[in-house]
Amino acid sequence: MPVLDVYDITKKKVSEIALDSAVFDVDVNTDVIHDVIRMQLAAKRAGTAATKGRSDVSGGGKKPWRQKGTGRARAGTSRSPLWRKGGTVFGPQPRSYAFSIPKKVRRLALKSALTLKVRDNKVLVLNDFPMESIRTSIFQGVLNALGTPNALFVLDKSNTILEKSSRNIRNIKMMRAEGLNVYDLLKYDYVVMLEPSVKMIEGALLA
């Protein structure tokens, strides 16, 4: 069972917390991590590319010339794909690239990602993050004290002061525990969790 130190915002140790081995100390499965990240990135794709077919291009309502007697090939519209300014054949159309992965696989990937962070000593647990007003400079000072210039902060509940104080700082993201995902865990160097959020994550992944 992994045990982590719990710090205050000055990085002074105040206590310890025991992590559940079923969440933070599992056999890492890199294959499912890869599959889940592919799923997340695919869902983010816009899929809005579109071309106009022959029925979508304006004009072409009049038959260019009569059917017979001209010596030319038959033509019914000037917007044929064979013609200049004609429609496009089999061009891209709006679509969704999203695909789904079983819930158990997604949970295993999240546990594997959390385990990697713990084993690399990239997880910090804070007992609290008190801020009375929105101040980016104060938040930056805490980051300097913690030594986490590139970090994902996991909160147990919505905190407007923290979210607004950090939004103009590069490589910092605030996220509630229920929104935790594999892509963001691996994107940021450090994961900073408020102590209550640890139990929320364990409860969600062991339910």
DOLO-109003 format. One record per residue (C-alpha): x, y, z. Coordinates in steps of 0.25 Angstrom, whole numbers, padded with zeros to 4 digits, always signed. Example, Ala and Ser with C-alpha at 12.3 -4.5 7.8 and 13.67 -1.06 7.14 Angstrom:
REM residues 2
+0049-0018+0031;+0055-0004+0029;
This chain:
REM residues 207
+0000+0000+0000;+0007+0013-0005;+0008+0024+0006;+0010+0039+0002;+0013+0051+0010;+0003+0061+0011;+0008+0076+0010;+0002+0090+0012;+0004+0100+0001;+0018+0104+0007;+0022+0089+0004;+0023+0087+0019;+0019+0072+0023;+0007+0072+0031;+0003+0057+0031;+0003+0044+0023;-0008+0037+0014;-0009+0023+0011;-0013+0020-0004;-0022+0008-0008;-0013-0002-0015;-0025-0006-0024;-0024+0008-0030;-0010+0014-0028;-0002+0001-0029;-0007-0008-0040;+0000-0015-0051;+0002-0004-0062;-0004-0008-0075;+0002+0001-0086;-0007-0005-0097;-0020+0000-0090;-0014+0014-0087;-0011+0015-0102;-0025+0011-0106;-0032+0020-0097;-0023+0032-0101;-0027+0029-0116;-0042+0029-0112;-0040+0042-0105;-0033+0049-0116;-0042+0043-0127;-0054+0049-0119;-0048+0063-0120;-0046+0062-0135;-0056+0072-0141;-0060+0064-0153;-0066+0076-0160;-0059+0075-0174;-0069+0076-0185;-0069+0076-0200;-0080+0079-0210;-0086+0068-0218;-0092+0070-0232;-0106+0073-0225;-0100+0083-0216;-0093+0092-0226;-0100+0104-0231;-0104+0105-0246;-0105+0094-0256;-0120+0094-0257;-0120+0095-0272;-0116+0084-0281;-0103+0089-0288;-0107+0085-0302;-0117+0076-0309;-0116+0061-0307;-0113+0057-0321;-0107+0063-0334;-0096+0072-0329;-0085+0062-0330;-0082+0064-0315;-0083+0054-0303;-0097+0054-0296;-0097+0064-0285;-0109+0067-0275;-0102+0077-0266;-0090+0086-0266;-0088+0083-0251;-0084+0068-0254;-0071+0064-0246;-0064+0063-0260;-0066+0078-0263;-0059+0090-0257;-0067+0096-0245;-0074+0082-0244;-0077+0075-0232;-0067+0066-0224;-0068+0051-0224;-0067+0044-0211;-0062+0056-0204;-0061+0057-0189;-0074+0059-0181;-0077+0063-0167;-0075+0051-0158;-0071+0047-0144;-0058+0040-0141;-0062+0036-0127;-0062+0021-0123;-0065+0015-0109;-0057+0006-0100;-0063-0003-0089;-0064+0004-0076;-0055-0007-0069;-0044-0004-0079;-0045+0011-0077;-0044+0009-0062;-0032+0000-0063;-0025+0011-0072;-0028+0021-0061;-0022+0012-0050;-0010+0009-0059;-0007+0024-0061;-0009+0028-0046;+0001+0016-0043;+0011+0022-0052;+0010+0035-0046;+0012+0030-0032;+0024+0021-0036;+0031+0033-0043;+0028+0042-0030;+0020+0051-0038;+0008+0052-0029;+0007+0063-0018;-0004+0063-0008;-0008+0076-0001;-0017+0077+0011;-0023+0090+0007;-0021+0101-0003;-0026+0114+0004;-0028+0126-0004;-0037+0138+0000;-0037+0145-0013;-0033+0143-0028;-0018+0146-0029;-0010+0140-0040;+0003+0145-0033;+0000+0137-0020;-0004+0125-0028;+0010+0126-0035;+0017+0127-0022;+0011+0114-0017;+0015+0107-0030;+0029+0112-0028;+0029+0107-0014;+0023+0093-0018;+0033+0092-0030;+0022+0088-0039;+0023+0098-0052;+0015+0088-0060;+0004+0081-0053;-0010+0076-0053;-0018+0080-0040;-0029+0071-0036;-0040+0077-0027;-0051+0071-0019;-0061+0082-0022;-0062+0094-0031;-0053+0105-0026;-0055+0118-0034;-0043+0125-0027;-0033+0115-0030;-0039+0113-0045;-0038+0128-0048;-0025+0130-0041;-0018+0119-0049;-0025+0121-0063;-0014+0131-0068;-0002+0122-0064;+0003+0113-0075;+0004+0098-0073;-0006+0098-0061;-0020+0092-0061;-0030+0091-0051;-0040+0079-0051;-0050+0073-0042;-0048+0058-0037;-0059+0053-0045;-0053+0058-0058;-0040+0052-0056;-0035+0045-0069;-0023+0038-0075;-0019+0048-0085;-0018+0059-0075;-0011+0051-0065;+0000+0047-0075;+0000+0061-0082;+0005+0068-0069;+0018+0065-0062;+0012+0066-0048;-0002+0063-0041;-0005+0071-0029;-0017+0066-0022;-0025+0072-0010;-0026+0061+0001;-0041+0059+0000;-0040+0057-0015;-0032+0045-0013;-0043+0038-0006;-0053+0042-0017;-0044+0036-0028;-0043+0023-0020;-0058+0022-0017;-0061+0024-0032;-0051+0014-0037;-0054+0004-0027;-0069+0005-0028;
